[in-house]
């Protein structure tokens, strides 16, 4: 119960902070809107084969995540509240609370992105259940990596550049898996041929969340 209360306290604090400024949310939505229009009109996404169509939307989501998800920890160092968190919270509470906030934030952005993308391209969802699972797990993968790396780079001088450089190699395998699964769920029949990719996605999410929890203890003590 103490762990749950600590996570809720950190999550509530971050939600209230974001609702006051809405800086990250508005910035990401503006970027996503511009990127979707660019894809639609400049790249003529409607004329592309299924695989590129599935890949483009996750690329938009990837760069939207890179522009905002490190903010949860970077904001603490910029406002000099990081040491205050150390005094009043435990490492596990802070990491899991930040992870939950990043997950909810990314899920909201991903839902808006996919709704706009499917509407603009006129794509029909072949398997809604599989698509929802892929979206939830893909969001968890993005959030876990971003939260872990955000904690690592929050003490660095050039936070944005370091975060992007470290994130892309770690997120590249995730994007490849998500492109294959999204193509199957949106445009093809989801069959047993994609079970290996599903288990790979589950393993990726579990590994990154576990690694983040373990590594954050060392970051917290430094």
C-alpha positions, 0 to 999 in steps of 0.5 A: 500500500505504501508503494502504491501511495508513493506512485500515485503521489508522483503521478498526481504531481506530474499530471498537475504540473503538465495541466498547468502549463500543457507545454509538452502536450500542445507541442507534441500534438502540433508536431504530430498534426504537422507530420501527418499532413506532411505524410498525407500530402507530400509523401502521398501516403494513400498510394504507399504499400501497407508496410510503409504506411504502418511504418510511417505512423510509428516514426511520427510517434517515435520522434514525438516521444523523443521531443517530450518524454525526457521532460519528466525527469529533466524538469525536476533538475531544471526546477531544482526539485530533484533533491526534494524528491530524494528527501520525501520519496523512495527510488521505486516510487519516483521511477514507477510514478514517472513511468506511469505518467509517461505511459498515460501521456504517450498513450494519449498522444498515440491514440490521437495520432492513430485516430488522425492517421486512420481517418486521413488515410481511410484505413480500416482496422482488420483486427481491433483487439490485436491493434489495441494490444499492440498499441498498449504494449508499444506505448509501454515499450516507448515509455519504459525506455524514455523514462529510464534514459530520461533519468540517466540524462537528467544530470547531463549538460546537453540533455536533449541531444544525449537523450536522442542519441541514446534512445534511437538505438534502443527503440529501433528494435521496438519500432521494427516489431511494431511495424510488422504487428501494426501492418498485420492488425490494420491491413492484414489478417492477424495470424499465428505467423506473428506470434513470435513478434508478439512474444518479442514485444512482450519480452522487450517491454518486460526487460526494459521496465525491469532494467529501468527499475534496477538501474534507477536505484544506482542513479538515485544514490549518485 
